[in-house]
Amino acid sequence: MAGRNIGVAVDFSSCSKAALRWASTNLTRNGDQLILVHVNSSYQNEQGAMHLWEQSGSPLIPLVEFSDPHVTKTYGLSPDKETLEILAQVAHQRGVEVFAKVFYGDPTKKVCEAVDLVPLSCLVIGSRGLSTLKRALMGSVSTYVVNHAACPVTVVKENM
């Protein structure tokens, strides 16, 4: 049986790291591909290569390149040490191939687009646990994705 493409939406916050840890521990198995989906919403249109990837996102970035500061700068990323450690551990211990894909624009829409473009078998996303009022005023990426993504979505709360 071929492996699955498991997506994890990451913004390198504590809630996205909780989602990454949960997916790494509870969902991945040997032969799967773990695809980090990152949306850069504060990019500049005139930044050359990023403009080329505005519609379809970056190419898949293998873990070894994702760990290289020069490469991450090219894509406008800044992964932290903890995220890189989680990824190295799941790759080594579970036999999972790890890639990142960067999108540019509105996180709510781009995460949903990633499901079809990669394509993803399922998606894991973190939740900050906003109150009803804050969620109504600010919106919630996880709520939008649950209601619009074309694959199963698991929402992981930060304090899990």
Residue pairs with C-beta under 8 A, 6 or more apart in sequence:
1 31
2 31
3 29
3 30
3 31
3 32
3 33
3 96
3 97
4 32
4 33
4 121
4 122
5 32
5 33
5 35
5 118
5 119
5 120
5 121
6 23
6 27
6 28
6 32
6 33
6 34
6 35
6 120
6 121
6 122
6 123
6 124
7 35
7 36
7 37
7 114
7 115
7 118
7 120
7 122
7 123
7 124
7 151
8 16
8 19
8 20
8 23
8 34
8 35
8 36
8 37
8 123
8 124
8 125
9 16
9 19
9 37
9 38
9 39
9 107
9 111
9 123
9 124
9 125
9 126
9 141
9 145
10 16
10 17
10 19
10 20
10 36
10 37
10 38
10 83
11 38
11 39
11 107
12 38
12 78
12 79
12 80
12 83
13 126
13 128
14 158
15 126
15 127
15 128
15 129
15 156
15 157
15 158
16 125
16 126
17 82
17 83
17 86
17 126
18 126
18 156
18 157
18 158
18 159
18 160
19 124
19 125
19 126
19 154
19 156
20 36
20 83
20 86
20 87
20 124
21 86
22 124
22 154
22 156
22 160
23 34
23 124
23 154
23 156
24 34
24 86
24 89
24 90
24 94
24 96
27 122
27 124
27 154
28 34
28 90
28 94
28 96
29 94
29 96
30 94
30 95
30 96
31 95
31 96
32 94
32 96
32 97
33 96
33 97
33 98
33 99
34 87
34 90
34 91
34 96
34 97
34 98
34 99
35 60
35 99
35 100
35 101
35 114
35 118
35 120
36 66
36 87
36 98
36 99
36 100
36 101
37 100
37 101
37 103
37 111
37 114
37 118
37 120
37 123
38 77
38 100
38 101
38 102
38 103
39 102
39 103
39 104
39 105
39 106
39 107
39 110
39 111
40 50
40 75
40 76
40 77
40 102
40 103
40 104
41 104
41 105
41 106
41 107
43 50
43 76
43 104
44 50
45 51
45 54
47 76
49 74
50 75
50 76
50 104
53 59
53 102
53 103
53 104
54 104
54 105
56 117
57 101
57 102
57 103
57 104
57 110
57 113
57 114
57 117
58 75
58 100
58 101
58 102
58 103
59 101
60 99
60 100
60 101
60 118
61 71
61 75
61 99
61 100
61 101
61 102
62 97
62 98
62 99
63 87
63 88
63 91
63 97
63 98
63 99
63 100
65 71
66 72
66 77
66 79
66 84
66 87
66 98
66 99
66 100
67 79
67 84
67 88
72 78
72 79
75 100
75 102
76 102
76 104
77 100
77 102
87 98
90 96
90 98
91 97
91 98
101 114
101 117
101 118
103 110
103 111
103 113
103 114
104 110
107 141
108 139
108 141
108 144
108 145
108 148
111 123
111 125
111 141
111 145
111 149
112 144
112 145
112 148
112 149
112 150
114 120
114 123
115 123
115 149
115 150
115 151
116 150
119 151
120 151
121 151
121 152
122 151
122 152
122 153
122 154
123 145
123 149
123 151
123 152
123 153
123 154
124 153
124 154
124 155
124 156
125 141
125 142
125 145
125 153
125 154
125 155
125 156
126 142
126 155
126 156
126 157
126 158
127 140
127 142
127 155
127 156
127 157
127 158
128 158
129 157
129 158
129 159
130 138
130 140
135 143
142 153
142 155
145 153
146 153
146 155
